């Protein structure tokens, strides 16, 4: 029977070839998506491990390393963040105390004093940028490049600078180490190490797993829809085989061979698509940097899982989809109205919602545990929609049939009420796409609403903020750490940079006046002490620059440079005057320096270089825009993933809709031909076809959208402990465009109705 099934599949003419091609394409798409997700998870883990060395000397790891490697020469180590044009540069300052000091990965040797190594991306940037904007920050000359073993991605900006031990020992936060850390950021638990570089890849693994689950369902719907093409004609063929002695098992084997063959071919094509587009996949930025294409690898277990599970799953899906072709010898001529779906079909959907609800307050700590909790819940919700869809379609169809007397509405309503499974099957892919889109928008929109930062104006966003305080003393309310005030020469250098509009120094506060922006209850804790600023300098700032009339100095907020750019901050119309002269203020130490610029890259980077060289032992300043981008970088990656989910699921659903409508027309061409012979106009039949798809689409879409947002609410409440936010206008535009496009797809099949319902189709053979 397998040989006969292969012959029927490969020699069945244009119709069989088209059906086989659609199934192969659907399986290939699903396999490509699964492989991409598995490869992205593996690449994220590899990328995460390459960040490990940057966390050397953090937390308790420095002490344990020194104890374990006491026989080696120690290495002075200092990690800082530098910035250029919105990009973060990892700056590592090292000083060897002997010939046996440990060497970081990616380097052939340690840089000597006056030498530095740069990553390939930074090397290119150094050679294409004026020295006053970047290269002048790094003492000495470049002696080589950092290898890929130390770089998370191809655009990573890393510099390793050599110093004398006595020079680096004086630097703030410099530590001595004897080994290079290999503990990945995901493995840090807060006691054995502290994450200073890299991300926790476990969260991305969870998000990718949920996204993969959501994406694969529309693909399965497309496979099932394609498998059912020309089901009516195949029914007749299989019934004839039963008349000549074929058993139900043999018929099942014949109906499964085609889908299994297509699944095997589709799996092979899917692997080819993955390797063909792997370079483009590497450009997807989920972790603040793209992947190396070579890191997008598949483990042996991944290859075996996909190679075996997909063909088996496709064969099972085909077996289920083709149950109607397993008829008795006279079954084709004895068709009766199927039993109507029962209300118990909503039980799986209710179980999925209940499972997600149960996770609130009970989320496992491990990422694998979270995957095993959330993925089954999402699967149950999506599966529940597919199972409950026919019952919801039947309810909508019966309501439609009762409320109208128009011919097209009556015919469509009665046909849907008689066979709601077939009616829902047409739009099931699109319904799932709406559910997936709603869930993705709900989750990502909530993350953005809770964590993102409002966009600042160009003038404020381009302000350079150098904060030299290293902490906050809760007992006194004062910030810890300061630097000497800028010299007149340094202030002159800054003001001479084209695009710099002003320089503001926030001084320490010997008066002890409190921060005017803090309005907490009296008697609760020590209020933070304000910074002091000159009204002359403050007048040149783009925002928060108000002074009372006649005041020379005022009390301003701590962290003045970024104040007011967060949605929970409100600044006063005028800062309160401080009882201190401008001359005395100029001699006080400085906690923060703000440089107002016109937002141009040249002005920002030249001013940054001047400040970095003026205070070489302090952290490099950054702009408000860079501060915002740093906080929202991972959210931007999640938003990109949500866009991929939406952009992929809707086209797949559109293909399923087109295939399903065309298959339905082909299966019903004889009944429609008889209706045309009895006088039914072609326009009425077209409206019937349109309504048979539109009614289940609209009736189930409301439930699907609601279930998507409900699942998103339960997910974010369980995982992040807050609620989803209402979607923006973009979401409604996407849904409206999807519905309009689906109706256009249905309308595009209308010309087929004229060709297949001619008088010759109605004749008896």
N, C-alpha and C positions, 0 to 999 in steps of 0.2 A: 504493500500500500504506500510505503514511503516513495518508491520509484514512481508509482502512478501519480502521487501528489506532486512530485518534482516535475513530472511531465506536464501536468495540468497547469502548474505555476509558470513554467518557463515557456510553454507553447500554447498559452491560452489566448493569444492575440493581443491587440492593442489594449483592450480593457484590463486584462490580467497584468500586462506590463505597466500600465499606469498605476494600478493599485499597488503593485510591488514597489514601484519607484517612490510612491508617497510614503509607504511604510518604512522603506529604507531611510528616506530623508528624515522622518520623524524620530526613528531610533537613533540615527546618527546625531541629530540635534541633542537628544537627551543624553547620549553617551558623552558628547563633547562638553555639555554643561557639567555633568558629574565629574569628569576628568579635570575640568578647569577648577572646580571647587576643591577637589582633593589635592591638586597640585598647589593651589593657593594656600591651603592649610599647611602643607609641607614646606612651602617657600617661606611662609610667615615664621614657622619654627626655626628654619635655617637662618633667616634674617635676624631673629631674636637672639640666637646663639652668637652671632657676630657682634652684637652689642655688649656682650659680657665683659670684654676686656676694658671697656670704658668705665666700668663700675669698680675698677681696682681701687683698693684703699678705702672703700665706703663701708659704713657700719662697723660691725665687729670683725669683718673679714680681714682687716689690716692686721689686727692683733694675732689672729689665728695663723695667718700666713707667716708672720715673722717668727712665731714659735715653731712652725713646721719647717721653715727653711733658714734656720739660724746659721748654717754653714755657708750661705751665699752672701754676696755683697748686696746691700740694700739699694733701693732706688727711690729717690725723691720724686713724688708724683703729685700733680695738680691738674684737675679737670675743670675747665671753664667753658662757658658758651659764648661764642662770638657770633656776629650777625653781619649779613651783607644783603641789601636789597630784599629784605623779607625772608631770606634763607638763613638757617642756623648752621654755624660752623662749630664743629667740635674741636676745641683747642686743648691739647694735652701738653703740659710743660713737664719735662723730665730732667733729672740730673743723676748720673751714675756715680756711685761712691767707690767703684772698683771694677775690675775687668769681668767679674762674674755677676753683674747686675742683670736682672731678667729683662728680656727683650720682648716688646709687644708683638702680636701677630702682624703680618704684613710688612715688617721691616727686616732688612738684612743685618742691621746693627743699630745701636742706639746713636742718636745724633749728638755730636759734640757741642760744647758751648759755641754759639754763633752759627749753628746749622739747624735746618728743619726739613722734615719730610711733609709733602702735601699729597692729598688724594688726587687721582686724575682729574676729577671735576674741579677741584680747587686749583690745581695746576693750570688748567685751561682758563679759569677765572682770573688768576694772578697775571697771566700774560695778556689778557684782553682788557684789563682795567687799569686806569692810571694808578701809579704807586701811592699817591697821596690819599687815595680812597680805600686801599686795602693792604698792599704789600708792606707799607711802612709800619704796620702794626707788629710785624713779625721780625725780630732782630736776627741779623745774620743773612745767610743765603741758603737757597734750596739745594739739597744734595741728592734727592731722589723722590720717588713716589710711594705712597702707601698702597700695598697690595690688596686685592679683593678679599683676602681672608679676614681683613679687619674692617671691611666696609659693608654696612647693611644693604646698600643699593648702589647702582651705577652713578647716581647724582649726589652721593654722600659727600659732604664737605668736611674734611678732617685734616688737621695740621698737628704734627708732633714736633715740639721745639726743644732743643737742648740748652741746658744752663749749667753753671757751676753749682756744686752742692751748697756752698755757703750762701750763694745768691738765692736759690730757690727755697732754702730752709727758712728764710725770713718772710716768705709769702704766706698770706692768710689761707688757711685750709690745706696747705701742703702737708702730705703724709709720707712716711717711709714704708715701703713694701719690699717683700722678697720674692713674691710670685705675682703673676698676672692672673686676675680672677677669670674663672671659666664658668661661674654660676650665672645662668641666664636670668634676665629680669623676671621672667615668669616663675622662677624657682625661689625668688627672694620672698621671705615671710616677715621681713621687718626686724628679725633678730640676727640672722646670719649675714645679711647684707642689706644695703639700701639702694634702691633704683635711682640712679642719677642720669642714666642714658638708656634709651630703648623704651619699649612698651610691653605691656602684658599681653602676650599672644593668645592667652586663653579666652579673653573676651572676643577677639576676632574669630577664633575657632567656633565659638558658640554662635555668633552672628552668621558666619558662613554656613554652618550646619542648618540653621533655621531657614536661611535664604535658599539653600539647595533643596530643602524639602519643599519649599513653596514653589520653586521653579519646575521641579520634576513632574508635578501633578498635571499641569497643562500639557506637557509632552505625552504623558500616559493617555490623556484624553484624546490627543491627536492620533496616537497609535491605534487606540480602540476604534476611533471613527474611521480611519483609513482601512482598518481590517474589515469593516462592515460594508465597504463599497460593493455595490451590485449584489447585496445579500438576497434579494428576491430571486434573481436569476440563478444564483447558486443553490437556493432552496429547491428550485425545480430540478436542477441537475442532480442534487443529492437524493431527492425523492425518487427520481428515475433509477438511481443506483440501488436504492432500497428495494424497488420493485423487482430488480433482477438478482436480489439476494445479498446485498451488502449489509453488514451488521452495523448497529449504532457505533460500536467501537471503531470500526473501519472508517466510518464517516467522520468521527471525531479526529482520527489520525489524518485524514485528508485535509480537513479544515485547519489543522494546526501546522501542517508541514509548511504551507506558504508563509505563515507569520514567523515561524522559526527560521526559515531560510532568510527572510527579510531581516530578522533581528540579527542574525549572524553577519550578514552583509552590512547592515547598518552599524553594528558595533565596530567592524573593521574601518568603515568610513569615518565613524566618530573618533577613533584613535588618530586617523589621518588628519581630521579637522583640528584636533587638539594640537598636534605637532606643527601643523601649518600655521595656526594663529597663535602659537605660544609666544612669539615675539610681541604681538599686539597685547596679549594678556598680561605680559610683564609690565606694561605701562600703566596698568590699573593701580591707583595709589590708595591703598587701604591703611598703610602703616607709616604715613608721612614721607615715604620714599618709594619709588617703583622697585620691582624685583629685578634681580639678575635673571635673564632668560634661562640660564643653566640651573638656577635654583628651583624652577618650576618642574620638579621631577615627580615621578610616580614610584611608589614602593612596589615591590613584587606582590605584596598582599593587595594593594589597590588594583593592580592590573588583573590579578586573578579574580578579584571580587567583581569587577565590571565585566570581564570576559565571560564569566559564568552566570552572574546574577541577571544581567540585562537580557540575554537570550531566553533564559528560563522565565523571567518576569514577563517578557513579551509573549511567549508561548501561552502562559497562564492567562494574560490579558486577552489574547486572541481567543482562547478557549471559552472564556466568559462572554466575550463580545459576540461569538458565533454560536451561542446556544440555540438561537432560533433556527439555524440551518440543520440542526439535528432532529429532523422531523420523521414521522412515520411515512410509509410509502404513499399514503393518501392524504398526508397532512397538508399539502399545499392546497388542495381543493376543499379542505374542511376547516379553514381558518375561522375562528370565532373571536369575539372581543375578549382581550386579555382581562384578567381579574384586576380591578382597580387597586392602586397602591393603598396601603393602610397607614394610619397615623403613627404606628410604631416605627416608621422609617426615620422619624426625628430623634429616636433614642441615641444613635451614635453621635449626632451633633450635640445633644444635651450632655452626653458623657464626656466629650472633648472639652466643653465649656466647664463642666464640673471638675475635670482633672486640672485644668489651668487655674481654676479658682482655688483648688486645694493647695496649690504650690505657694500661695501668698503666705509669707511668714515661715515657709518650710523649704526654702530653696537650698539645695546641697551646696557645700562650700567648693567642692571640686568641679572643674569645668566639665569633665566627663559625666558627672552626676547631673549637672544642669542640662546637658544635652539629652540625657536619658529621661529627664523630666519634661522639658519643653518640646522636644521634637515629637514624641508620641502625642502630646496634646494638640500640636498644630496638625499632625497627620489625622487625628480623629475629627478635628473641625473640618478639614478639607474633604475627608472621606464622608463625613456626615452630611455635608452640603450635596455631594453627589448622590447619596442614598435618599436624602429627603427631597431632592429636587423634583422627582416625578409627582410626589404627593402635593407639593406646593403648586406645581403646574396644573394638576387636576383641579385643585381648588380655584385657581384663577380662571381656568377654562369653563368650569361650570357657572361661575359668576358671570362670565362674558356671555355664555349661551342664554342665560335667563334674562339678561338686561337688554337684548336687542332682537330685532326681527329682520335685519339686513341679511341678504343671502350669504355674502362673504363671511360675515361675523358668525352666522349660524353654522355654516359648514366648518369653519376653522374651530369654533368652540366645541362642536360635537366630535370632530376628529381628535382634538386634543384630549377631550374627556374620555374618549374610547381608548386611546393609547398615549397616556401622558409620558410614559417612559421614552418613547420615540421622540416626542416633542421636546422634552428636556434634553435628550441626548444631543440635539442639534446645537444648543447654546451652552452646554455644560462647560466647555473650555473657556468661554467668555465670562461666565459666572464666576468660575474659579479665579480668572484674571482680575476681576473686580474685587474679589475677597482678598487676594494677595496684595493688590495695589492699596486697598484700604488699610490693611495691616501694616504694610511697609511705611505708608505715609503717617499712620498713627504713631508707630514706634520712633521713626527718625524725626518726625516733627516734634514729638515730645522731648527727645534728647536735645534737639536744637533749642527749644523754648526754655528748658531748664538750665542748660549749660552754656549756650552761646552768649555772645556779648553783642550789644547793639553797635551798629556801625557808627564810628566817629566821623566828624567832618574831616576833610582833607588836611586842614591846618592843624587840628588837634592830633590826627592820626600820624602826621609827619613830625610831631615833636619828639625830640630825642630825650629820653629819661635815664639819667644815671643815678641809681639809688645806691648809696654807699653805707647804708645801715645794714647790719648783719643779724638783726633780731629785735626783740621787743621785751623789755623788762616789765612784767606784769605788776611787780611790787611798786615801781616808781612811775610807770606809765611812759617811760622814755624809751626811745629807740637806742639800740646799742651799735656803736661804730660811727666813725666820721673820718673826714679827710681835711687837710688844710684848704683854705679857700683858694680859688684860682688866682694866679698872679695876673698883674696887669697885662703882661705879655701874652699869656694864654687867652685872656679875655679878648685881647686885640686880635689874636690869630683866629679865634672863633668868629668874631664880628666881621673879619675881612673875607670870610668864605662867602662866595656868591650864593644867595638863597637863604642865609641865616638872618633871622629877623630880630633875635634877641637872646640873651643869656640870663637865666635866673638861678641864683643860689639859695637853697633852703638851709638856713643855719640852725645849729643847736639852740635850745631855748633855756637860758639860765633863769628866766622869769617864772617858768613852770606854768604858764597859762595853758589851759586845756584846748584840745582840738575843737574848733567851733562847729564841726560837722557831726560830732557825736552827741546824740540827744537821748542817752539811756537813762533809766531810772536813777534818781539820786541815792547815794549810799550803797550802790551795788558795784563793787570792784573799784579799782583805781582808774580814773579817766585818763586816756592817752594825752600826752603832752604835745602841744602844737609845735610846728616848725615856725621859724621867723623868716620873713622875706622883705626885701626892699621894694617900696612902692614904685621907685624909678624903674627897677628891673621888671617888676610885675606888669607895668603898663604896656610892655612890649610882648606880652604873652597873648596867644590867640583866644584863650578862654580863662574863666575863673580869675579875672584880673582886676576886680573892683577893689578900690581902697576908699576909706572915708576921706572927706575933704580935709586937707591940711596934714594928713598922716604921712610920716616918713617910712615907718615899718608897720607890719601887720602880722597877726597870728594866722597861719594857714594850716590846711589839713596835712597830716602825715601822708606820705606817698602822693604828694601834690600832682606829680606828672601824669598819673593815670586816674586821678580823681575826676569824677563826673562823667566818665566814659562807660560806666557800668549802670545798668538800668535801675539799680537800687540806690544809687548815690544822688543826692541833691545838694548843690552848693549854694551858699548864701549870695545875695546880690552884692554884698560888700564884706570883705574880711575885717574883723575887729582890729582896731589900732593897738599896737604894742608899745609899752612905755620903755623904749630903748632908742638911742640915737643911731643914725645911719653910720656914723664913724665907728661906734662900738660894734655894731652889727657886722661890719665888713671884716673885723678881726676874729670873729667867732668861727669855730670849725663848721664844716659843711656836711650835711647828711644826704643831700640830694642836689643834683644839677639838672636843669631842664633847658634844652636848647630849642627854640622855636625856629622852624624852617618853612620853606615854601613847599615842602613835600617832595622835592626832586631828589633822585638818587645821589647825584653828585654832592649836593649840600649836606645830606644826611651822612653819607659815608666819610666825607672830609672832616666833618665835625666829630664823628665817632672816632676816627683815627687820632685826632688831636686829644680827645679826652682819654682814649686808651693809652696813649703815650705819656700823658700828664700823670696818670695814676696807673702805672703798669702792674701794680700788685692788687688791683681791684677788678671786679667783674666788668666786662665790657658793656656799655649802655645799649639799650635797645629802644625802638620807637613804640608808641602806643599801638600802632597797626600791627607790629610784630608780636606784641604781647597778646593782642586779640587773636591773631592767627595761630599762635602757639596753643592757646586754650581750645581753639575750634578745629585743630588739624585733624584729629581722629573723627570728629563729627563730620567733617567734609568727606572723609573716606567712607563713612557709613552712608552719607547722602549719595555718594557716587554708586555705592552698592545698591541702594534703593532704586536709583534711576535705572540701573542695569536690570533689576527685577521687573520693573514696570515696562521698560522698553522691550524686554524679551518676552514677557508673558502675554502682552497684547497681540503682537504679530502671530505668536503660536496659536492663540485663541482665534484670531481671524482666519488662519489656515484651517483650523478645525471646523469653524463655522462654514466656510466655503465648501469644504469637502463634504460635510454632513448635509448641507442643503442640496448640493448636486446629487449626492447618493440618494437622498429622499425623493427627489424628483425622478430619478431613474427608476427607483423601485415602484413609484406610483404612476408611471406613465400610462398604463392601461386604464386604471380608474379615471384619470383625468381625461383621457381620450374619449371614454364613454360619456363623461359629463359634457364635453364639447359637442359630441354627436347629438346629445339630447337638447342642445340649444344654449348651454351655459357659455357666456361670453368669456373670451380669453382674459379680459381685464378682471373679471370676478375671480378666476383661478389665480391670477397673479396676486390679488389681494389676500386670497386664502393662504397662499404660500408665505406671504409676508407676515400675516397675522399669526400663523402657526409658529413662526420663529420669534416674533415680537412679544407675544403674550407670555410665554415662559421666561423670556429674557427679562422683561420688566418685572414680572411677579416674583421671580427668584432673586433678581439683582438686588432688590431692596433688602431681602434677608441676608444675601451674601455680603453686602456692604456693612450691614449692621454686625454680622458675625466677625468680619474683618476688624472693625474698630473695637468690638468687645474683646477679641483675642489679643489685640494690641494693648488694650487697657490692662488686662490680666497679666500680660507679660511684663510690661513696664512696672506695674505695681508690685509684682512678685520679685523682679530682678533689681529694680532701682528705687522702689518705694515712693513713686509719685504717679500722678494721673496724666493721661494723654491730653493734648490740647486740640481745640477745634482745627480742622484743616484749613489751609489758605485757599485763595481763589484758584491757585494752580491745580489743586486736586480736583476741584469741580470742573475745570477746563479739561483735564485729562479724562475724567469719567464721561463728560458730555461728548468729547471727541471720540472716545471709544465706542459709545453707543451709536453715534452718527456713522462712524466708519463701519460698524457691524451691520447697520441697516443698508449701507451702501454695498457691502459685500453680498447681502441677500438680494438686493436689487440687481446686482451684476449677473445673477444666475437666471433672471427672468427671460432673456432671449432663448435660453435652452428650453423653456417651457413650450414655446411655439413649435420648435423642431421635433420634440419627442411626443407631442400629443396629436399628431396627424391621424387621419382616418385609417391608415394602414396599420397603426399600432393596435387598434381596437379589434382587428379581425381575429377570428378563431382559427387556429392551425390544427 
